[in-house]
Amino acid sequence: MHKEIYKRYNQSAGTIYSEQRSTDQQIKKLHGELLEAGVKYCVGNYVDIHGVPKGKFVPLSHFHEFAQGSELYTGYALDGLGQRPNDDEIASVPDLGHVIPLPWNPEVAWFPADNTLHDVPYEVNTRVILQKVLKEAEAMGFGMNLGIECEVFVLRRTEDGRLEVPNDDDNLNKSCYDYKRFMDRYEWIDKMATTIDDLGWELYSFDHEDANSQFEFDFKYADALTMCDRYVFFRQMAKHYAADEGLIATFMPKPFADKTGSGAHFNMSLYDKATGENLFKCAKADDPRGLGLSELGYQYSAGILKHGPALCAAFAPTVNSYKRLVRKGLMSYYSWAPVFNSYGSNNRTNSLRVPMVGGRVESRNADAACNPYLAAALALAAGLQGIKEQLDPGEPQEDNLYELSPEQLAARGIGELPKTLDEAVAAFAADPFMEEVLGTELRNEFIAYKSEEWRQYHQRVSQWEIDQYARLF
């Protein structure tokens, strides 16, 4: 029964609540199915500014009220939802088109949710903003497909709070695709892979990634709203199954200074809302640049590049994110991370990549800690602007950009992306397009919280400083 519910409600985007509320008949039907499946409780998960899930649990006997937005929240208790202690409460409205009885506890049904204030869509909620931009795309005849590459570390926390690789022999300098270390985490991997398939997400590849005890799962793309919901659920699932083994799954972008970090590469394309046709797909012979990308795809890419530095704040939203976005850092080889505001074919030194098969654009800036709704909304809006203004991204870059000098990069018109969260937030604040897309309140909330995050980090005394200076001076 649980798998039938998965299939029925998790294949595509659910009803956007702001367009059409569920009828009493629809609510009653779903209630009956959940009751038959043994569900006892429901939770509607929305996310805060950081992409962290929040919500209240209700008994199934309260499902009708829950489905209509009965659960109220003091927004001031949450990060980045734009409320003060004297404001009215916001409500949570579950998307009944998506429901997952938790695979590890099927008595609980999980729903992605949105916020309202006084029964009106609350646009300081990032899932609401994504839906708003998707409606703008729809007015142009477009839908957005999105695939997110899910990278995650599975680690052990020591008694003194440090993170370490669970296996003593997982110490290869280059552990990418390693068979033995992959099999060491088989129990966790099998739970993840089995659940992804049970959910109908169409898992097609998974492997040991480049860093020690780092793994990647790739499943089929979906419409942008669905994929963002799945990514939020994926992070919860990975953490739960790791805890079963006394370990932690972390989406911290860069847990180890001398290892690669975790990305969440955004693979994006637009499709025709009437036919479903991929509008970025083009035969390489018909593409003067030879990447297999349509003119629409190039215009979309140009929009991303136009706002590249500002978008970096949403794609890579933590202090730690910029330990990942380096050419090499403390590693013995190049980091793979995008540090240039540029595009090309299979060249992974660009921030935008057009994979060999063409037909999609991959942003490599996004990391595992991003709020996917916020990042997707801004990326789509920037791409749509590129289409409206018929922007040209220039010629693709096919050289190893890591090895070019600053003078050579400048001669090609290639700028570097922000090197710290502080620089990224400054670029975000300086770009008026961010406020145009997000509105003043959400834009200001993001700047305020991320500026404070940087301030607090900068005021802390690190172990490196103690090691470096305590005996020296």
Order of alpha helices (4+ residues) and beta strands (2+ residues): alpha-alpha-beta-beta-beta-alpha-beta-beta-beta-beta-beta-alpha-beta-beta-beta-alpha-alpha-beta-beta-beta-alpha-beta-beta-alpha-alpha-alpha-beta-beta-beta-alpha-alpha-alpha-alpha-alpha-alpha
